[in-house]
Each structure stands twice: as C-alpha cells, then as structure tokens.
Amino acid sequence: MLSTIFKAYDVRGIYNKGLTEEIAYKIGMAFVSFLKCKDVIVGYDMRLSSPSLSRAFMNGVADSGANAINIGLVSTDALYFASGSLKKAGVMFTASHNPSDYNGIKFCKKEAVPINEDTGLKKIKNIIEKNKFVKKNKTIKKGKIIKKDILDNYVRHIHSFIDIKALKKLKIAVDAGNGMAGKIVPMAYKSLPVRIIPLYFELNGSFPNHPADPSRPENMKDLQEKVVGEKADFGMGFDGDADRVFFVDEKGSIVNSSLISSLIIKSILKKHPNKKIIYNLVCGKIVPDTIKKFNGKPIMERVGHSFIKNTMRKTNAVFACEHSAHYYFRDNFNADSGLIASLIVAEIVSKENKPLSKLLNEFRKYSTLEETNFKVEDKNKKLKEIEDYYKKKKPKKIIKIDGISIEFDDFWLNVRPSNTEPLLRVNMEAKSKEILEEKKGELIKLIETK
C-alpha cells in the first residue's frame, strides 16, 4: 500500500484507499524517527480529509516525543515560510490541484529544505514497513500539540518583496478555485491599494465550481470572462494550495508562464544585477534570453522543486522559475510562492503604468505549444524512436535530462515521461507559428504511430 502513495517528491493518494488516518499517524512517527527532531510544523489545506489526516499525523509526532506545531489552514508557501523563519521541519497536507478524493503530504527539513525520494522519503517509508520507530517505547515523554498563528508574520514577509508605496489602485480578478487562495489573498492584499474581485473564495474541498487546476485552460474561462466584464487590470488563478499562480491579461488572454517569468526576471535583475537565475529546461527560450539581456547568469536545471531548490542553495541564485508556474525566491528560503509572484507583477504593472499585455510584448519572440500530454504505453521505447528520428536531421543539441530535449535553428522540443502515468509530456517552441504547426504535426504523427 505504501508504494502506491510514496511518490518522487511527496506522499499522495486517494483518501481512505491508499492514504488513511492510520497511515498518516505512522508517517508522523516515522518522520520524527527519521529526522530525530524535537518539533514539527504542520499545515493543511481545505480538503475535506485534511483536518483528520493532519490530526492523526500530529498524534504520531507527539507519541514519538516531539511537539507538533499546528499552524492550521494555510497555503503551502506559508508552511515553507514557517519552516524557514522558525527553523523547524514541516509538513503540508495537500494534494494541490488533484481531484477532491485525493490528499497528500509535502515534507521539508528546517529552513524549508525539501525532502524527496532520495533525501528521505524512501527512509521514512522503510521505517514504517520495518516498524523501526526510534522512539517507540513507554519511557518517552509524549510531545505536545501546540497551536500557532504565523499568518501575520507571513504577510509582512511577502510584502517585503515589493515597494508597497509604488502600488497604484489596481483592480485584480482572482480565481481561488475554492482553494487556499480564498483565505490567503484577502490577507495579503487587504492593506494594499488594490481592489480584489473574488471568484470562488469560499474554502470548499469538494471543488463545486471547477478543479483547482489553473494549468488547464478550461478552468480559467470564468476568470477570463470576469477580467473582461469587470475591466480588471489583470487576473490571477491559483491552484488548490496556492503555491502556483497563472495570469490573465487585461484582454482576457491566458499568459504563458515563461512570459511572466521573463517579466519578473527583468524586474529582479534591475534590483539585483549580475545575479544567477535558474530556469528549468522546459521553460521557453525567452527565459534564458531575458536573463542574458539584463546581465544575469542563467543556470538550467531539470524539472522538479527539490532539484531547483538544491541548486539555488548551491549557487546562491536570486530567483528560479519553472514552466509550471512555480516561482522561487532566494530571500523566501529558496522556496516557491505564488503570492510573492502575484505581488511582484502588481508592482511592475503599477510602476510601468502600462497594461500587462503591452508589458509582455517585449518577450513575445517565439510561438509556443503549451505542455500537451499523449498517452503512450511504452514510454522508453517511444522516446528512443523520437531520438533516432531527430538524430538523422542533425540537430544543434540533444540533452537527455527529463526525457529528451532537441534543439534546431528554428525550433526546439522536449518530450518527457510522466512519473506516475502512461503519458509523454510535450513542449515545443518555434520562431514562427507556421514552423510550430509544421513541427508539431510531425512530432504528433511520430508519437501516435504504433
């Protein structure tokens, strides 16, 4: 059963099938046994199963002799802030954008250092399977469950990333998708000269309006209509645990995250010249172009928050971005935050006094295929076929990290396998729409050929 819920970066599964209160209790015990820590910070989202699962986990922590610091209903980036500022290990109960019957746990060591499969999740799983709980005996003094409110300090922290006095009276439509942004966005913006137009701010883990997954265009339609109807300056759509944010410009068009990354990079490099910035290899080519143009030092990394955060620590990079709308900040304990990214975009629009669509025009150099999934049973075989096909065309570069990336003079593509499903994920970019359509058709035909 544990093998079905322990993933590469977190624990995730269907509530009461793979993930139960009993398992959550044992994970709490194993987490303390693995880290030998005295305190564990615990946050959770609005999913219907989150209160009972987090309570079971905290009981496991306490029964192992450590204190569970319950910070309550928070966004994932607020949990990272708590771990970083209090210098304690932490866990967040959330399944992010997954359907309502799912839940999960994200783990970090003190100062928000992520724990993945290779840095602890396998060991935690092993402790449970072999019943090797270090503190499982009657002489251990039981720990306490302590309630702590960190959100006022969190809001002050995220405000420190912008010049609040520079903000103008913006009107921003926000779709919380019945997720944690419904609680966190009002707190973040209440003292600012910004009018928030809310969509689906009621916390509801059954997601009655649409899935809390703004990466899918169909879940952004209500926000697009609201932006146009209310004549908002722009719109923002958050996922369930509010660590990712997607943008809609004032015309109601969904903005590619590589364009938002480039906008933020330009702003950050003005404040922090000549600094290193990390991007993952699926980001659009405009991202490294922008880093170089504004005298930053680009570093490419593979997809995945633990890889990004680890490289940020090693290189002291000031910012990092992923194509999936994760934005990481060195001064945020190298962790990602949708709220900080949202504030920075609001600051840029205010200072430049131009519509978001016009501010992004400088970065619209390439035609982009948004990440598209294809069902493939034998992923490795198909990747080899793709490599062999394009090798004959003599590409400029082939990179075999995260699947395969192939670069030509006029286009590039990345095809990478899903960790958990029989899917290949395709990203592609070209110098013109015509070239993109031609090359996309060529690749789809290759993938779909049996």
LUMLUMVO-388528 format. One record per residue (C-alpha): residue number from 0; y negated, x, z negated. Coordinates in steps of 0.1 Angstrom, whole numbers, plus 2048, in hexadecimal, padded with zeros to 3 digits. Layout:
<recs>
<sepa = NUM	y = Y	x = X	z = Z>
...
</recs>
This chain:
<recs>
<sepa = 0	y = 800	x = 800	z = 800>
<sepa = 1	y = 7E8	x = 81C	z = 7F7>
<sepa = 2	y = 7EC	x = 82B	z = 81A>
<sepa = 3	y = 7DE	x = 80C	z = 829>
<sepa = 4	y = 7BD	x = 80D	z = 816>
<sepa = 5	y = 7B6	x = 833	z = 812>
<sepa = 6	y = 7A2	x = 83C	z = 831>
<sepa = 7	y = 791	x = 85C	z = 83D>
<sepa = 8	y = 770	x = 855	z = 82B>
<sepa = 9	y = 777	x = 839	z = 812>
<sepa = 10	y = 78E	x = 81F	z = 805>
<sepa = 11	y = 78E	x = 7FF	z = 819>
<sepa = 12	y = 7A5	x = 7E1	z = 81D>
<sepa = 13	y = 7A9	x = 7BB	z = 81B>
<sepa = 14	y = 7A3	x = 7AE	z = 7F8>
<sepa = 15	y = 7C3	x = 7A3	z = 7E6>
<sepa = 16	y = 7D9	x = 7B2	z = 800>
<sepa = 17	y = 7D3	x = 7D7	z = 801>
<sepa = 18	y = 7B7	x = 7D8	z = 7E8>
<sepa = 19	y = 7BC	x = 7C7	z = 7C6>
<sepa = 20	y = 7AE	x = 7C9	z = 7A3>
<sepa = 21	y = 7CD	x = 7DB	z = 798>
<sepa = 22	y = 7C8	x = 7F6	z = 7B3>
<sepa = 23	y = 7A2	x = 7F8	z = 7AB>
<sepa = 24	y = 7AB	x = 7FE	z = 786>
<sepa = 25	y = 7C3	x = 81A	z = 790>
<sepa = 26	y = 7A9	x = 829	z = 7A8>
<sepa = 27	y = 790	x = 829	z = 78A>
<sepa = 28	y = 7A9	x = 83D	z = 775>
<sepa = 29	y = 7B2	x = 854	z = 791>
<sepa = 30	y = 78D	x = 85B	z = 79A>
<sepa = 31	y = 787	x = 867	z = 776>
<sepa = 32	y = 7A7	x = 87B	z = 776>
<sepa = 33	y = 79D	x = 88C	z = 796>
<sepa = 34	y = 779	x = 894	z = 78D>
<sepa = 35	y = 77F	x = 898	z = 768>
<sepa = 36	y = 75C	x = 888	z = 764>
<sepa = 37	y = 74C	x = 878	z = 746>
<sepa = 38	y = 739	x = 85E	z = 759>
<sepa = 39	y = 73D	x = 84A	z = 779>
<sepa = 40	y = 721	x = 835	z = 788>
<sepa = 41	y = 72D	x = 814	z = 798>
<sepa = 42	y = 71A	x = 7FF	z = 7B0>
<sepa = 43	y = 726	x = 7E1	z = 7C4>
<sepa = 44	y = 71B	x = 7CA	z = 7E0>
<sepa = 45	y = 71A	x = 7A4	z = 7E4>
<sepa = 46	y = 73E	x = 79F	z = 7F0>
<sepa = 47	y = 751	x = 784	z = 7DE>
<sepa = 48	y = 76B	x = 79D	z = 7D1>
<sepa = 49	y = 752	x = 7B8	z = 7C7>
<sepa = 50	y = 74C	x = 7AE	z = 7A3>
<sepa = 51	y = 770	x = 7AB	z = 799>
<sepa = 52	y = 77B	x = 7CB	z = 7AC>
<sepa = 53	y = 75F	x = 7E0	z = 79D>
<sepa = 54	y = 766	x = 7D2	z = 77A>
<sepa = 55	y = 78B	x = 7DC	z = 77E>
<sepa = 56	y = 780	x = 7FF	z = 78A>
<sepa = 57	y = 768	x = 803	z = 76C>
<sepa = 58	y = 784	x = 7F9	z = 754>
<sepa = 59	y = 799	x = 815	z = 763>
<sepa = 60	y = 77D	x = 82D	z = 75F>
<sepa = 61	y = 777	x = 823	z = 73A>
<sepa = 62	y = 79D	x = 824	z = 732>
<sepa = 63	y = 79D	x = 848	z = 73F>
<sepa = 64	y = 783	x = 852	z = 725>
<sepa = 65	y = 764	x = 852	z = 73C>
<sepa = 66	y = 745	x = 83C	z = 73C>
<sepa = 67	y = 740	x = 824	z = 759>
<sepa = 68	y = 71B	x = 820	z = 761>
<sepa = 69	y = 717	x = 7FD	z = 771>
<sepa = 70	y = 6F8	x = 7FC	z = 787>
<sepa = 71	y = 702	x = 7DA	z = 794>
<sepa = 72	y = 6F9	x = 7CA	z = 7B6>
<sepa = 73	y = 6EA	x = 7E6	z = 7CB>
<sepa = 74	y = 6E9	x = 7F5	z = 7EF>
<sepa = 75	y = 6FF	x = 813	z = 7F6>
<sepa = 76	y = 6E1	x = 82A	z = 7F9>
<sepa = 77	y = 6D6	x = 81F	z = 7D6>
<sepa = 78	y = 6F8	x = 82A	z = 7C9>
<sepa = 79	y = 6F2	x = 84C	z = 7D9>
<sepa = 80	y = 6D0	x = 84E	z = 7CA>
<sepa = 81	y = 6DF	x = 846	z = 7A7>
<sepa = 82	y = 6F9	x = 861	z = 7AC>
<sepa = 83	y = 6DF	x = 87A	z = 7B8>
<sepa = 84	y = 6C5	x = 873	z = 79E>
<sepa = 85	y = 6DC	x = 870	z = 780>
<sepa = 86	y = 6F3	x = 88C	z = 78C>
<sepa = 87	y = 712	x = 878	z = 787>
<sepa = 88	y = 730	x = 86D	z = 79C>
<sepa = 89	y = 72E	x = 84B	z = 7AC>
<sepa = 90	y = 741	x = 830	z = 7BE>
<sepa = 91	y = 734	x = 812	z = 7D3>
<sepa = 92	y = 749	x = 7F3	z = 7D8>
<sepa = 93	y = 742	x = 7E7	z = 7FC>
<sepa = 94	y = 753	x = 7E3	z = 81D>
<sepa = 95	y = 732	x = 7E7	z = 82F>
<sepa = 96	y = 733	x = 7D3	z = 850>
<sepa = 97	y = 757	x = 7C7	z = 84D>
<sepa = 98	y = 761	x = 7A2	z = 84B>
<sepa = 99	y = 75E	x = 78F	z = 82A>
<sepa = 100	y = 783	x = 793	z = 821>
<sepa = 101	y = 77F	x = 7B9	z = 81F>
<sepa = 102	y = 773	x = 7CF	z = 804>
<sepa = 103	y = 772	x = 7F5	z = 7FD>
<sepa = 104	y = 766	x = 812	z = 7E9>
<sepa = 105	y = 750	x = 82F	z = 7F3>
<sepa = 106	y = 752	x = 84E	z = 7DC>
<sepa = 107	y = 73B	x = 86B	z = 7D4>
<sepa = 108	y = 73A	x = 888	z = 7BC>
<sepa = 109	y = 71A	x = 88E	z = 7A8>
<sepa = 110	y = 6FA	x = 892	z = 7BD>
<sepa = 111	y = 709	x = 87A	z = 7D7>
<sepa = 112	y = 721	x = 894	z = 7E6>
<sepa = 113	y = 73A	x = 87F	z = 7FA>
<sepa = 114	y = 75F	x = 87E	z = 7F3>
<sepa = 115	y = 775	x = 87A	z = 812>
<sepa = 116	y = 79A	x = 87E	z = 81A>
<sepa = 117	y = 799	x = 8A4	z = 819>
<sepa = 118	y = 782	x = 8A7	z = 7FA>
<sepa = 119	y = 793	x = 88F	z = 7E2>
<sepa = 120	y = 7A0	x = 86E	z = 7F0>
<sepa = 121	y = 7C3	x = 87C	z = 7F6>
<sepa = 122	y = 7C3	x = 88A	z = 7D3>
<sepa = 123	y = 7B8	x = 869	z = 7C4>
<sepa = 124	y = 7D3	x = 857	z = 7D7>
<sepa = 125	y = 7ED	x = 871	z = 7CC>
<sepa = 126	y = 7E3	x = 86D	z = 7A7>
<sepa = 127	y = 7EA	x = 847	z = 7AA>
<sepa = 128	y = 80A	x = 84B	z = 7BD>
<sepa = 129	y = 818	x = 864	z = 7A5>
<sepa = 130	y = 809	x = 853	z = 786>
<sepa = 131	y = 7F9	x = 874	z = 77C>
<sepa = 132	y = 7DB	x = 867	z = 76A>
<sepa = 133	y = 7CE	x = 884	z = 755>
<sepa = 134	y = 7C0	x = 86F	z = 739>
<sepa = 135	y = 7DC	x = 855	z = 736>
<sepa = 136	y = 7E4	x = 857	z = 712>
<sepa = 137	y = 7DB	x = 845	z = 6F1>
<sepa = 138	y = 7C6	x = 861	z = 6E2>
<sepa = 139	y = 7AB	x = 85E	z = 6FC>
<sepa = 140	y = 78C	x = 84D	z = 6EF>
<sepa = 141	y = 783	x = 830	z = 706>
<sepa = 142	y = 764	x = 833	z = 71A>
<sepa = 143	y = 748	x = 81A	z = 71C>
<sepa = 144	y = 73B	x = 803	z = 738>
<sepa = 145	y = 715	x = 807	z = 738>
<sepa = 146	y = 6FD	x = 7F2	z = 74C>
<sepa = 147	y = 6E0	x = 805	z = 75C>
<sepa = 148	y = 6C4	x = 7F9	z = 773>
<sepa = 149	y = 6BB	x = 814	z = 78C>
<sepa = 150	y = 6A9	x = 7FF	z = 7A6>
<sepa = 151	y = 684	x = 805	z = 79A>
<sepa = 152	y = 68A	x = 82B	z = 79C>
<sepa = 153	y = 69C	x = 827	z = 7BD>
<sepa = 154	y = 67E	x = 814	z = 7CC>
<sepa = 155	y = 666	x = 82F	z = 7C0>
<sepa = 156	y = 67D	x = 849	z = 7CF>
<sepa = 157	y = 67E	x = 83A	z = 7F2>
<sepa = 158	y = 659	x = 834	z = 7F1>
<sepa = 159	y = 654	x = 859	z = 7ED>
<sepa = 160	y = 65F	x = 85F	z = 811>
<sepa = 161	y = 640	x = 84F	z = 81F>
<sepa = 162	y = 61A	x = 84E	z = 81B>
<sepa = 163	y = 617	x = 82A	z = 80D>
<sepa = 164	y = 5F1	x = 82B	z = 813>
<sepa = 165	y = 5F7	x = 82F	z = 838>
<sepa = 166	y = 60A	x = 80E	z = 83B>
<sepa = 167	y = 5F8	x = 7F2	z = 84D>
<sepa = 168	y = 5FD	x = 7CC	z = 84A>
<sepa = 169	y = 61D	x = 7CB	z = 85E>
<sepa = 170	y = 633	x = 7AD	z = 863>
<sepa = 171	y = 658	x = 7B6	z = 864>
<sepa = 172	y = 675	x = 79F	z = 86A>
<sepa = 173	y = 694	x = 7A9	z = 856>
<sepa = 174	y = 6B8	x = 79C	z = 85A>
<sepa = 175	y = 6CB	x = 7A4	z = 83B>
<sepa = 176	y = 6EB	x = 793	z = 848>
<sepa = 177	y = 6F0	x = 785	z = 825>
<sepa = 178	y = 6F6	x = 7A9	z = 81A>
<sepa = 179	y = 6E6	x = 7C0	z = 800>
<sepa = 180	y = 6C5	x = 7C4	z = 814>
<sepa = 181	y = 6BE	x = 7A0	z = 808>
<sepa = 182	y = 6B9	x = 7AF	z = 7E5>
<sepa = 183	y = 6AD	x = 7D2	z = 7ED>
<sepa = 184	y = 693	x = 7CC	z = 809>
<sepa = 185	y = 67D	x = 7B4	z = 7F4>
<sepa = 186	y = 67D	x = 7CE	z = 7D8>
<sepa = 187	y = 674	x = 7EB	z = 7F1>
<sepa = 188	y = 658	x = 7D8	z = 802>
<sepa = 189	y = 649	x = 7C1	z = 7E7>
<sepa = 190	y = 62D	x = 7DA	z = 7DE>
<sepa = 191	y = 625	x = 7E4	z = 802>
<sepa = 192	y = 60C	x = 7D4	z = 81A>
<sepa = 193	y = 629	x = 7C7	z = 82F>
<sepa = 194	y = 634	x = 7A3	z = 835>
<sepa = 195	y = 659	x = 7A0	z = 837>
<sepa = 196	y = 667	x = 782	z = 84B>
<sepa = 197	y = 68A	x = 77D	z = 83C>
<sepa = 198	y = 6AA	x = 772	z = 84D>
<sepa = 199	y = 6C9	x = 76C	z = 839>
<sepa = 200	y = 6BD	x = 77D	z = 818>
<sepa = 201	y = 6D4	x = 768	z = 802>
<sepa = 202	y = 6F0	x = 77E	z = 7F5>
<sepa = 203	y = 710	x = 76F	z = 802>
<sepa = 204	y = 730	x = 782	z = 807>
<sepa = 205	y = 73F	x = 768	z = 81D>
<sepa = 206	y = 724	x = 770	z = 838>
<sepa = 207	y = 71D	x = 74C	z = 842>
<sepa = 208	y = 704	x = 754	z = 85E>
<sepa = 209	y = 713	x = 772	z = 870>
<sepa = 210	y = 726	x = 792	z = 867>
<sepa = 211	y = 711	x = 7AD	z = 856>
<sepa = 212	y = 716	x = 7C4	z = 873>
<sepa = 213	y = 6F5	x = 7CA	z = 886>
<sepa = 214	y = 706	x = 7E4	z = 89D>
<sepa = 215	y = 714	x = 7C6	z = 8B1>
<sepa = 216	y = 6F8	x = 7B6	z = 8C7>
<sepa = 217	y = 704	x = 792	z = 8C1>
<sepa = 218	y = 6FC	x = 796	z = 89C>
<sepa = 219	y = 6D8	x = 7A0	z = 8A4>
<sepa = 220	y = 6CF	x = 781	z = 8B9>
<sepa = 221	y = 6BF	x = 76E	z = 89C>
<sepa = 222	y = 6AA	x = 78C	z = 893>
<sepa = 223	y = 69F	x = 791	z = 8B7>
<sepa = 224	y = 694	x = 76C	z = 8B9>
<sepa = 225	y = 682	x = 76F	z = 898>
<sepa = 226	y = 66E	x = 78E	z = 8A2>
<sepa = 227	y = 662	x = 77D	z = 8C2>
<sepa = 228	y = 65C	x = 75B	z = 8B2>
<sepa = 229	y = 648	x = 769	z = 894>
<sepa = 230	y = 637	x = 784	z = 8A9>
<sepa = 231	y = 643	x = 79E	z = 891>
<sepa = 232	y = 63B	x = 7C3	z = 894>
<sepa = 233	y = 660	x = 7CA	z = 895>
<sepa = 234	y = 681	x = 7BF	z = 886>
<sepa = 235	y = 69C	x = 7D0	z = 871>
<sepa = 236	y = 6C1	x = 7C6	z = 86E>
<sepa = 237	y = 6D5	x = 7D5	z = 851>
<sepa = 238	y = 6FB	x = 7D7	z = 84C>
<sepa = 239	y = 70C	x = 7C8	z = 82D>
<sepa = 240	y = 706	x = 7E5	z = 815>
<sepa = 241	y = 6E3	x = 7ED	z = 825>
<sepa = 242	y = 6EA	x = 812	z = 82C>
<sepa = 243	y = 6E5	x = 80D	z = 852>
<sepa = 244	y = 6C7	x = 7FD	z = 863>
<sepa = 245	y = 6C3	x = 7F2	z = 887>
<sepa = 246	y = 6A1	x = 7EB	z = 897>
<sepa = 247	y = 693	x = 7D1	z = 8AF>
<sepa = 248	y = 671	x = 7D8	z = 8BF>
<sepa = 249	y = 654	x = 7BF	z = 8C1>
<sepa = 250	y = 661	x = 7B2	z = 8E3>
<sepa = 251	y = 682	x = 7A8	z = 8D3>
<sepa = 252	y = 696	x = 7C5	z = 8E2>
<sepa = 253	y = 6B1	x = 7D7	z = 8CE>
<sepa = 254	y = 6A8	x = 7FC	z = 8CB>
<sepa = 255	y = 6C2	x = 816	z = 8D0>
<sepa = 256	y = 6C6	x = 82B	z = 8B0>
<sepa = 257	y = 6C1	x = 84C	z = 8C3>
<sepa = 258	y = 69E	x = 840	z = 8CB>
<sepa = 259	y = 697	x = 838	z = 8A7>
<sepa = 260	y = 6A6	x = 85A	z = 89D>
<sepa = 261	y = 68E	x = 86B	z = 8B5>
<sepa = 262	y = 670	x = 858	z = 8A7>
<sepa = 263	y = 679	x = 862	z = 884>
<sepa = 264	y = 681	x = 886	z = 88E>
<sepa = 265	y = 65E	x = 88A	z = 89E>
<sepa = 266	y = 64E	x = 87D	z = 87E>
<sepa = 267	y = 663	x = 892	z = 866>
<sepa = 268	y = 65D	x = 8B2	z = 87A>
<sepa = 269	y = 638	x = 8AD	z = 878>
<sepa = 270	y = 63B	x = 8AD	z = 852>
<sepa = 271	y = 657	x = 8C7	z = 851>
<sepa = 272	y = 652	x = 8DF	z = 86F>
<sepa = 273	y = 66E	x = 8F6	z = 87B>
<sepa = 274	y = 688	x = 8E6	z = 866>
<sepa = 275	y = 6AD	x = 8E0	z = 86F>
<sepa = 276	y = 6B8	x = 8BD	z = 879>
<sepa = 277	y = 6DB	x = 8B1	z = 87E>
<sepa = 278	y = 6E8	x = 898	z = 897>
<sepa = 279	y = 70B	x = 88D	z = 89F>
<sepa = 280	y = 719	x = 894	z = 8C1>
<sepa = 281	y = 718	x = 86F	z = 8CC>
<sepa = 282	y = 6F2	x = 86D	z = 8C8>
<sepa = 283	y = 6DE	x = 86A	z = 8E8>
<sepa = 284	y = 6D2	x = 88A	z = 8F8>
<sepa = 285	y = 6AF	x = 880	z = 8F0>
<sepa = 286	y = 6B6	x = 889	z = 8CB>
<sepa = 287	y = 6BC	x = 8AE	z = 8D0>
<sepa = 288	y = 6A0	x = 8AE	z = 8EB>
<sepa = 289	y = 688	x = 8A0	z = 8D1>
<sepa = 290	y = 692	x = 8B8	z = 8B6>
<sepa = 291	y = 68B	x = 8D6	z = 8CD>
<sepa = 292	y = 66B	x = 8C6	z = 8DB>
<sepa = 293	y = 65C	x = 8C4	z = 8B8>
<sepa = 294	y = 668	x = 8E6	z = 8AE>
<sepa = 295	y = 685	x = 8DC	z = 898>
<sepa = 296	y = 6A7	x = 8EE	z = 898>
<sepa = 297	y = 6C3	x = 8D6	z = 8A5>
<sepa = 298	y = 6E6	x = 8D8	z = 896>
<sepa = 299	y = 702	x = 8C3	z = 8A5>
<sepa = 300	y = 71D	x = 8B5	z = 88E>
<sepa = 301	y = 73B	x = 89F	z = 892>
<sepa = 302	y = 739	x = 879	z = 889>
<sepa = 303	y = 73D	x = 870	z = 865>
<sepa = 304	y = 727	x = 870	z = 846>
<sepa = 305	y = 73B	x = 889	z = 832>
<sepa = 306	y = 738	x = 8A3	z = 84E>
<sepa = 307	y = 713	x = 89C	z = 853>
<sepa = 308	y = 70B	x = 89F	z = 82E>
<sepa = 309	y = 720	x = 8BE	z = 829>
<sepa = 310	y = 70D	x = 8CF	z = 846>
<sepa = 311	y = 6EC	x = 8C4	z = 838>
<sepa = 312	y = 6F3	x = 8D5	z = 817>
<sepa = 313	y = 6FF	x = 8F5	z = 828>
<sepa = 314	y = 6E1	x = 8F7	z = 840>
<sepa = 315	y = 6C5	x = 8E7	z = 82B>
<sepa = 316	y = 6BE	x = 8CF	z = 849>
<sepa = 317	y = 6A2	x = 8B7	z = 841>
<sepa = 318	y = 6B0	x = 89A	z = 854>
<sepa = 319	y = 6CF	x = 88E	z = 866>
<sepa = 320	y = 6D8	x = 870	z = 87C>
<sepa = 321	y = 6F6	x = 85F	z = 88B>
<sepa = 322	y = 6F9	x = 848	z = 8A9>
<sepa = 323	y = 706	x = 82D	z = 891>
<sepa = 324	y = 6E3	x = 82A	z = 881>
<sepa = 325	y = 6EA	x = 83F	z = 862>
<sepa = 326	y = 6CB	x = 853	z = 859>
<sepa = 327	y = 6CE	x = 870	z = 840>
<sepa = 328	y = 6B2	x = 881	z = 82C>
<sepa = 329	y = 6B4	x = 8A2	z = 81A>
<sepa = 330	y = 69D	x = 896	z = 7FF>
<sepa = 331	y = 6B4	x = 878	z = 7F9>
<sepa = 332	y = 6D0	x = 88E	z = 7ED>
<sepa = 333	y = 6DA	x = 893	z = 811>
<sepa = 334	y = 6E5	x = 86E	z = 812>
<sepa = 335	y = 6DF	x = 853	z = 82B>
<sepa = 336	y = 6C7	x = 836	z = 825>
<sepa = 337	y = 6BE	x = 819	z = 83B>
<sepa = 338	y = 6A1	x = 810	z = 824>
<sepa = 339	y = 691	x = 833	z = 827>
<sepa = 340	y = 694	x = 832	z = 84D>
<sepa = 341	y = 684	x = 80F	z = 84D>
<sepa = 342	y = 666	x = 81B	z = 839>
<sepa = 343	y = 661	x = 839	z = 84F>
<sepa = 344	y = 661	x = 823	z = 86F>
<sepa = 345	y = 648	x = 80C	z = 85E>
<sepa = 346	y = 632	x = 82A	z = 855>
<sepa = 347	y = 633	x = 837	z = 879>
<sepa = 348	y = 62A	x = 816	z = 889>
<sepa = 349	y = 60D	x = 813	z = 870>
<sepa = 350	y = 600	x = 836	z = 876>
<sepa = 351	y = 603	x = 835	z = 89C>
<sepa = 352	y = 5F5	x = 812	z = 89E>
<sepa = 353	y = 60B	x = 80B	z = 8BD>
<sepa = 354	y = 627	x = 7F2	z = 8C3>
<sepa = 355	y = 64A	x = 800	z = 8BC>
<sepa = 356	y = 655	x = 7FC	z = 8E0>
<sepa = 357	y = 638	x = 812	z = 8EC>
<sepa = 358	y = 63F	x = 82D	z = 8D1>
<sepa = 359	y = 662	x = 82F	z = 8DE>
<sepa = 360	y = 659	x = 833	z = 902>
<sepa = 361	y = 655	x = 859	z = 8FE>
<sepa = 362	y = 67B	x = 85A	z = 8F6>
<sepa = 363	y = 688	x = 844	z = 912>
<sepa = 364	y = 694	x = 85F	z = 929>
<sepa = 365	y = 6B8	x = 856	z = 92D>
<sepa = 366	y = 6CD	x = 837	z = 935>
<sepa = 367	y = 6E6	x = 831	z = 919>
<sepa = 368	y = 707	x = 81E	z = 916>
<sepa = 369	y = 709	x = 811	z = 8F2>
<sepa = 370	y = 72A	x = 81A	z = 8E1>
<sepa = 371	y = 745	x = 805	z = 8F1>
<sepa = 372	y = 769	x = 801	z = 8E5>
<sepa = 373	y = 788	x = 800	z = 8FB>
<sepa = 374	y = 7AB	x = 7F6	z = 8EE>
<sepa = 375	y = 7C3	x = 813	z = 8F5>
<sepa = 376	y = 7E6	x = 815	z = 8E6>
<sepa = 377	y = 7EC	x = 83B	z = 8EC>
<sepa = 378	y = 7C9	x = 84A	z = 8E4>
<sepa = 379	y = 7D3	x = 86E	z = 8E7>
<sepa = 380	y = 7E4	x = 86A	z = 909>
<sepa = 381	y = 7C5	x = 858	z = 916>
<sepa = 382	y = 7AE	x = 873	z = 909>
<sepa = 383	y = 7C3	x = 88D	z = 91B>
<sepa = 384	y = 7C1	x = 879	z = 93C>
<sepa = 385	y = 79B	x = 877	z = 938>
<sepa = 386	y = 798	x = 89C	z = 931>
<sepa = 387	y = 7AE	x = 8A5	z = 94F>
<sepa = 388	y = 79B	x = 88E	z = 966>
<sepa = 389	y = 778	x = 89B	z = 95E>
<sepa = 390	y = 783	x = 8C0	z = 95C>
<sepa = 391	y = 789	x = 8BF	z = 982>
<sepa = 392	y = 764	x = 8B5	z = 986>
<sepa = 393	y = 759	x = 8D6	z = 976>
<sepa = 394	y = 743	x = 8C9	z = 959>
<sepa = 395	y = 728	x = 8DF	z = 949>
<sepa = 396	y = 739	x = 8DB	z = 927>
<sepa = 397	y = 757	x = 8CC	z = 916>
<sepa = 398	y = 757	x = 8C8	z = 8F0>
<sepa = 399	y = 777	x = 8BD	z = 8DF>
<sepa = 400	y = 769	x = 8B1	z = 8BE>
<sepa = 401	y = 76B	x = 88B	z = 8B6>
<sepa = 402	y = 780	x = 885	z = 8D4>
<sepa = 403	y = 771	x = 895	z = 8F3>
<sepa = 404	y = 74D	x = 899	z = 8FF>
<sepa = 405	y = 747	x = 8A3	z = 923>
<sepa = 406	y = 725	x = 8AC	z = 931>
<sepa = 407	y = 719	x = 8AE	z = 955>
<sepa = 408	y = 6F6	x = 8B4	z = 963>
<sepa = 409	y = 6EE	x = 88F	z = 967>
<sepa = 410	y = 704	x = 87E	z = 94C>
<sepa = 411	y = 719	x = 884	z = 92D>
<sepa = 412	y = 734	x = 870	z = 91C>
<sepa = 413	y = 747	x = 870	z = 8FB>
<sepa = 414	y = 769	x = 85E	z = 8F6>
<sepa = 415	y = 776	x = 85F	z = 8D3>
<sepa = 416	y = 793	x = 84D	z = 8C2>
<sepa = 417	y = 78F	x = 835	z = 8A5>
<sepa = 418	y = 79D	x = 841	z = 884>
<sepa = 419	y = 7AC	x = 81F	z = 87C>
<sepa = 420	y = 7B1	x = 80B	z = 89C>
<sepa = 421	y = 7C1	x = 80F	z = 8BE>
<sepa = 422	y = 79E	x = 814	z = 8CD>
<sepa = 423	y = 78C	x = 82E	z = 8E1>
<sepa = 424	y = 766	x = 82D	z = 8DB>
<sepa = 425	y = 751	x = 836	z = 8FA>
<sepa = 426	y = 72D	x = 843	z = 8FA>
<sepa = 427	y = 71C	x = 84D	z = 91A>
<sepa = 428	y = 6F9	x = 857	z = 926>
<sepa = 429	y = 6EA	x = 85F	z = 948>
<sepa = 430	y = 6C9	x = 869	z = 958>
<sepa = 431	y = 6C6	x = 847	z = 96A>
<sepa = 432	y = 6D4	x = 823	z = 968>
<sepa = 433	y = 6E5	x = 828	z = 989>
<sepa = 434	y = 6F8	x = 847	z = 97F>
<sepa = 435	y = 701	x = 836	z = 95E>
<sepa = 436	y = 710	x = 818	z = 96F>
<sepa = 437	y = 723	x = 82E	z = 988>
<sepa = 438	y = 732	x = 845	z = 96D>
<sepa = 439	y = 739	x = 828	z = 955>
<sepa = 440	y = 74E	x = 817	z = 970>
<sepa = 441	y = 760	x = 837	z = 977>
<sepa = 442	y = 769	x = 83C	z = 952>
<sepa = 443	y = 773	x = 818	z = 94B>
<sepa = 444	y = 78A	x = 819	z = 969>
<sepa = 445	y = 79A	x = 839	z = 95B>
<sepa = 446	y = 79F	x = 82A	z = 938>
<sepa = 447	y = 7AD	x = 809	z = 944>
<sepa = 448	y = 7C6	x = 819	z = 95D>
<sepa = 449	y = 7E9	x = 817	z = 94E>
</recs>
